[in-house]
């Protein structure tokens, strides 16, 4: 029975990919595969060649999906309504530009899909024939589908509602959020201990990175950890602000206390959730992207019973952590 179910599901997956790619292949033959300014604009054209029973914008994706949450490979639950851009399909700048709002559809045969169009997709040569990959000897997809990342469902309301079982990625890298923590509308990756750079390296890149002052060799002993963090993040504007670090503090203590950007609060009770956000335990501090004076930077410390803002006069200390906007 298991083997039969696996074969049935494999054919459902192949069929969904084939029907979608057949439409994009037709669009290619007409010189209409792209580029488009958004996923919405792409779907406007797609629906002329691919039967769509229902269409949902990025703020109403649940209306095009049979249930609320998907179980991810790490066991966590993902709210399908949060799949708003290519970021939630794990698409990166290296994959293209998937930053416009996603579009949900239900196909004519009842398959729910969430689409994310690559705005860097160039119009493919309509005279060129693209080879098809196959599954069980039948055509599955070709290169024309590479302009769109998608996730689709093959089992309707039926379980297991699990990613890579009945919830399938198509030209996508995954499903879910790469955010370790989300505050102030920003998505941050896990905290990391930066690799230092030298004074000369800092001077060479400070304009690009938004650094005002490089820590003097005599002060930082040519090991500038904060500037190293800025380089890893891609600029001071890609690091957490003091306001962001204060919001993070409210997530780590019982009662979610309100914390000001430059406020010290004690008599707190740590809630044990630091590791869930990728932070070290039980004590750590995180550099902000904000500089203090010539050689220092502002930061926030997180302890078991208190959180405090402050500044490091010397950026050659190796025990600080940093966060990057994803």
Buried (B, 14 or more C-beta within 10 A) or exposed (E): EEEEEEEEBEBBBBBBBBBBBBBBBBBBBEEBBBBBEBBBBBBEBBEEBBEBEEBBBBEEBBBBBBBEBBBBEEEEEBEBBBBBBBBBBBBEEEBBBBBBBBBBBBBEEEBBBBBBBBBEBEBBEEEEEBEBBEBEEEBBBBBBBBBBBBBBBBBEEEEEBBBEBBBBBBBBEBBBBBBBBBBEEBBBBBBBBBEBBBBEBBBEBBEEBBBEBBBEEEBBBBBBBBBBBBBBBBBBEBBBBBBBBBBBBBBBBEEEBEBEBBBEBEEBEBEEEBEEBBBEEEEBBBBBBBBBEEBBBBBBBBBBEBBBBEBBEBBBBEEBBBBBBB
